[in-house]
Amino acid sequence: MNRIVIGVTAAALLLAGGSASAQAKVSETEELRAEVKRLSDEVAAMKAKLAKGAAVPASLTVAPAAAATAAATEAVAERIELLEIKQKDAVVAGDIPGAFRVPGTELSLRLYGFAELNWVHDFGADNSDQDYSTFAPYMPLEGTAEGNRKNRDYLTGRTSRLGIEAATPTRFGALGVKLEGDFNNEPRTGNSATYGDARNVFTQQSTNSYGFRLRHLYGQVGGLLVGQTWSTFMDVDNYPETTDFNGPIGATFIRQPQIRFAYGTAGWGTFTAALENSSSYVLDETGAVFGSSLSRVPDAIVRWDKGFDWGAVSLRGITQELRFDDGDGTKAAKRGWGAAASASFKVRGADFLALQVTGGDGIGRYLNYIEGAIYDSATDAIRVERAVGAIAGYQLKATDWVRVNFVYGMTRNFDNAYTRLAAASGLDAGRFGVNRTVQQAHVGPIFTPVKGIDLGLEGIWAQRKTLAGEKGEDVRVNFSAKYYIN
């Protein structure tokens, strides 16, 4: 890995000085080749005349002229040789946008990422033991000791990111590989969802050492993708932009291993099918995650996308197995499903509106953040949660260096056998009780004073209500500074 980073960095430095003039050098070489040919033809013509004993005007000193022409030819030839040597070492643009080609190979590389600082101030309940960014589904409730802790302030650089893309041509098209990660892991526990709790407070007091965390790692050729990246059920392209790292509630937010194939057509859009890692779980009647509840088969997803002059549309479907098996003969299984639709609209100038709706029975983690299923021992059945979520985001492009985001997201749980069992089991109340509704709103500008720098300032309001009617609420301000290297 170190050799790759060193090689990429060195090549990037060469690119800065060489790629801009690579095309000019090629043109100069061709011009010099033409000059050499002209001079060589002139020398050959003179030699032919001398060999035939042709009369030469007395005013023309043939030998010196021929010598001078030969010397010029030799000088130009040497110049061509020097240019060709330099051209072999010059860094030229690769096949990936923003990439360079490794000299002497067909490999294109692109190094990218950013250094980021987030400064957050919570005016409401302190939720940092669950996540340093907004995480409304488990927000502390009013009237509790946790809910009475207010006005938390902290800074973190753990979301800084580094990635590398590579591509090489094959007879099936370009073969691409992507590796990306950030530093959003606490090193001793491997927990990425906590900031201020006792498990990592000591690293914050001394070195703030957070571990490198894998985000994306996949290979792709043609329409076939194999590896880890955003779930096919998530519409990243039509997801609103926020300064807050987590973003709004109400849609899918998952990265996971998968096998995906996309087939694009000229007039009917792109059709995609995927098999993805199954990690949805079933709770027991105490609210604990049953350890042997994971599915026996991958989750299956289908998707359709199409772009239009006015924007874009995406439709998606998911089915997953929810399973209970205690190893002593008690078994139960149920298939959960979900559907989603999203669209973006060009509104005014460069402004755009993004809308998403997601829901289903047993959709579970594919709607952030829904528990999904409880095992009912009385009937030996799995009860699944019925829920829906929605997101609306409008981006106002005030100028070419200022954009303002207005984003709202929500989830809602509907009464069914799942909610009745949750209430009967006492899972309808408390900090980790099942929610009836969760809402979030984000408002704020992002400034780009110069290319490669984003400065964001965002106000965030969040609220949750449990099935039992308890409420939690928070207001926070998030400042973010990003310095890009790509």
N, C-alpha and C positions, 0 to 999 in steps of 0.2 A: 504494500500500500504506500509506504514511504517513497519507493522508487517511482510509483505512478504519479504521486503528488509532485515530487521534484521534477520529473519529466514534463508534467503538464505545466508547472510554473515556468520552467525554462523556455518551453515552447511558446507560452503566452507572452513572455518578454520578447522573444524573437518576432512574434506576430506583431507586437506594437510597433517595431521598427521596420519590419520587412514586408508584411502582407499588403500594406497600402501601396508599395512601389513594385510589387511582384509583376503585375501586368505590364507596367511601364518597362521593366527590364526585358520581358519577353518581346515587346515591340522593338526595343532598341537592338536586341540581338538580331531580329529579322532584317532591320535596316542595315546593320553592319554586314550581314551575309550578302546582301545585294551589292554593297560597296565593294566587297572582296571580289565578287564575280565580275563586276565592271572593270576593276583594276587588273584582274587576271586576264580578262579578254584583251585588254589594251596591251599588256606585256606580250601575250601570245601573238597578237597582230604585228607588233614591232619585230619580234623574233622571226616571224615568217617573211617579212619584207627584207630583213638583213640576209636571211638564208638564200633568197632568190636574187640577191644583188641588185635590188631595186634602188633607183636613184633617190637620194635623200637630200633635201634642200640644205645648202651650206649653212643657212641660218639656224638649222635645227641640230642640236648636239644630241645625237641619238643615244649614245651610250649612257651619258649622265641622266637623260630623261628616263630611259628604261630602268636604270639603277634606282632612280628616285621612285619610280612607280612600283618597282619590286619591293623597295623598302617600305613604302606606304602600305602595300599589300600585306607584308609581314607584320607591320604594326597593328593593322586592323585585325588580322588573324589572331594575334596575341590578345587583343582586346576581347574578341569573341570568346576565346578560351577562358579568359578570366571571368567574363559574365556568365558563362555556362556553369563554371564552378560555383559562383555565388548563387546562381539560380537553383542549383541542387540543394543548397543549404537554406534557401529562403523559405519562410513560413507562408503558406498560401491558405486561402479560405477552405474550410472543410464542407462536407455535405450537410451538416446540421447548422441551422442559423446560429451565428455567433461562434462557430467552431473553427479550429485550425487543423490542417492535415499534418500528421507526423512526417517529416522529411523522409523520402525514399519509401513510403508505404502508402496504402490506400485507407489507413485508419484516420478517422476524424475524431477529435476530442474537444469537449467543451467543459470548462470548469466554471461553476457558478455558486452563488450563495449570498448571504448577507450577515452582517453583524447587527444585532438588534438589542435594544434596551427597552424594557417595559417598566413604567412607573405607575403604580396603581394606588389609589386611595379609596377605601371603603367607608362610606358614611353610615351605612347600615350594618347588619349583622356580619361578623367576621366568618367567612366561609373558606379561609385559606387551608384548613385542615383537609378539605376535600379537593380543592384546586386553586392555584394562584390566580387563574382566570375565572371568568364567570361560569358558575356551575349551579344553576338555579334549582334543578330537581331535588337536591339534597340540602338546600339552604336552611340554616337554623330557623326555628319557628319563634314567633313572638311569645314573650312571657317565659321563655326558658333561659337558663344560664348562658347557653351558647348564643342565643339571640340577643342577650344584653351586652355582649362584647361588641363594641362599635369603634369606628374611626381607626381602622387598621391602615397602615401605610407601608409599602415595600417596593423594592426595585429588583429586577432580575434580568439577566442576559441569557438565560438558558434556552430561549427559543431561537438563538442564532443558528444559522443553517449552512451546510456545505454539501455540494453535490457534484457529480461528474457524469457526463453523457459521452458515449462512444458509439461510432457507427462505422461499418465497413460494407462495401457492396458484395452482393451474392447474386446468383442467377435467379433468385426469387425476389429480389429487391434488397433494399438496405437492411442489414441486421443491426439493430440498435440495442444498447444496454444502458440502463440508468441505475445509479446508486446515489441515494440521498439520505441524509440524517441530520438530526439536531442534537442538542445537549439537554434534552428535557427529561433525563433520568437521574434520580438521586442515587449515587454510586453504591451505598451500602445496602439499600433495600430493593433497588430496581423499580421503585414506585415513582411513576411520572405524574401522579395526580395530587401530590401533597407539596406544600411549600413551607408552612411555618410550624408544623407539628414537631413533637419531640424527637421523632426518628431522624430528622435531618437538620435540626436547629444548630447542631455543632458545626456542620460543614459551612453553614451560612455565617457563623461567627468567625471562622478562620479563613477558609480558602474558597468558599462557594463552589465547590467542585462537583459539578453534575456530569453524569456519564453520557457518552455518545449513544444516541438512540436511532435505530433503523426506522426510516419512514418509507422509502421506496427502494426496491431492488428487483428489477425485472429485465427480461429480454423480449424483444419484439421483432418479428419479420413478417412483412405483409400485414394481414389482419390478425395474426396469431400472437397473443401476449401470454407469457408464462412468468409468474413471480408475484411479488407483493406490491400493491399500489392501491389507489382509491377503489372502493367497491364499485362494481358495475351498476349497482342500484343507486349510487350517489351521482347527482348531476353537478359536477364541479364547475362547468362552464357557466351555468346559470345560478351560481351561488353568490349572494350579495357579499360585498367587501365590508369588513369591519376592522377596526383597530384592535379590538379584543381578540385574543388568540383563539378562543373557543368558538366565537361567533354565535349566531342566534339558535335558540331551540326550535324544533319543529320540522326537522328534516333528517336525512341520513348523514352521518359523519363517521365513516369507517374506512380504515386501510387494512387489507388482509391478503393472504396468499390466494391465488386464483389461477385458473386457466380460462382464457377469454378468446373468443374469435369474433371479429367484426367484418361484415360484408357490406361494402359501400356500393350504391347504385347511382346512376346518373340522374334519375328523376324521382326515385322513391325514397331517398334518404339512406341511412345506415342502419343495418340490422345486426344486433349483437346478442350472443349467448355466452353464459359463463357458469362454471362450477367453482364455488368459493368455499373457503374454510368455514366449518360449522362450529360455533362456540356459544350459541344461545343456550341458556340453562333453564332448569326448572327449580323453583323454590319448594321447600317442604312447608308444612303448615306452621312452623315456627318462624318462617321468613329466611331461613338459612339456605344457601345455595347447595343443592344436592350434588355431591362431587362426581357421581357417575351418570350425570344426566345429559352428557353431550351426545350429539347425533351420531348415527352410524354411517351416514352418507353426507356428501357435501350439499351446501345450499345451492339451489338452481335459480338463475336470474336470466330474464330476457329483456331486451331493450330496443327501442326505435328512436332515432334522432333525425331531424331534418332542419336545414337552414332555409330561411326565406329572406326576401328583400327587407322585410320589416322586423326580422328577429330570428328566433329559433324555438323549436318545440322538442320535448323529450317525453316519452312514455315508458314506464318500467314495471316489471312484475317480479315478485320473489316468492319462493316457497321453501320452507325449511321444516325439518323434523324436530319435534320437541319430545323428549324421551325421559322416562323414569325407570330405573332398574337398580334395586337394592342388593342384587346378588344372591338373595335368598328366595327367589321365585316370584317376587312382586314386581310386575312390569306393567308399564303403560306407555302409550305413544300417541301423539296427535300431530297432525300436520298444520303448521301455521302458514299464513300467507299475507302478502302485502302488495300494494300498488301505489304508484306515484306518477304525478304529471307535473311538468315544469315548463316554463316558457320565459323568454326575454323579449322585450319590445323596445325598439328604437323610438324615442319619444320626441326629443327636441334637440337638434344639433347632435352633440355627442352624448346627451343624457340617455339613460336606459332604465327600464323597469323590469325587475325580476320577480317571478311568482312561482311558488312551489306548494303542492299539496301531497301529503303522504298519509297512508292509513292502512288498516287491516285488522284481522283477527289473528292473534299470535304473531304479529309482526316483530315484537320484541325489540332487540337492539337496533334493528333497522329503522326505528324511529327514536331518535335521541331525546330523552333517555327513558325507555319503557322497560319494565321488568319482564313482562312477557307471559309467564306461566306459573301456576301453583298446582302441586299434586294434591288431589282430593282423596284422602284415604277411605272415607266413608263410601264412596262410589267407585273407587279404584280407577279414577279418570284424571286427566290433566285439564285444568281450566285455563283458558287463554284470555289475555287482555285484549279488549277492543278499544282502539284509540285512533285518533287522527291528529295530524299536525299541519301547520301552514306557515309559510314565510313570505313576506313581501318586502322588497328592497328597492329603493329609488336612488340612483346616483346622479347628482347634479354636477355637471362639469362647468363650474363658475368661470374658470379660465383654463389655459393649457397647463397650468401648474397648480391649480386648486380644484379638488373634487370633494363634494360633501355627500355623505351617505346617511340615508334615513332607512332604518331596518326594523322590522317587527317580526317576532316569531312566537308561536304558541303550540301547546299540545293539550288535548282534552281526552279524558277517559270516560267511557260510556258504561252504564250499568249492565251487568250480565252475570253469569255464574261466577266469573272471576272476582268481581267486586263483592258479591255476596259472601264468597268464601274468605276473601281478605278481611272483611268486616267481622265475620264470625271468628276468625283466627286472631283478631287484634292487630292486623297489619294495615289498618286504615288510618292510623294516627302515629304521631311521633316523628322524630327527625328523618327516619328512613321509611316512613309510611308511604303507602300508595297515594299518588297525587290525583286529584280531580282535574286540576288545570295548572299549567306552568306558562308564564308569559315573560317575554324580554323585549326591550326596545333599545336601540342603539342610534345615537345621533352625534355626528361630528365631522370635521373636515380633515382631509389629508393633504399636506402641502409637499410639493416637489420643487424646491427652490432651484436645484440644479439636477441634471441627470444623474441618477444613481443614489439619490437621497430622498427618503420619504419620512415626513414628520406628521404623526397623527395625534389628534386630541379628540377623545370620545367620552360622552356621557352615557351611562348605562343604567336602566331601571329594570329590575327583575322582581317577580312575585310568584309564589307557589301557594296552592291550597290543597290540603289533603282531603281524602274521602270523608274524614270526620269533621271537616270544616275549619281546621287550623290553618293559620296563614303565616307566611314568612315573606319579608320584603327587604330589598337592598337597593341602594343608589351608590354608584361608584364613578370615578373618573379615571380614565386610562390614557396615559401619554406614551407614545411609542416612537422610537427613532430607528430607522433602518438605513444602513450603508451597504449598498450592493457592490459585489465584485464582478458581476457578469455584464 
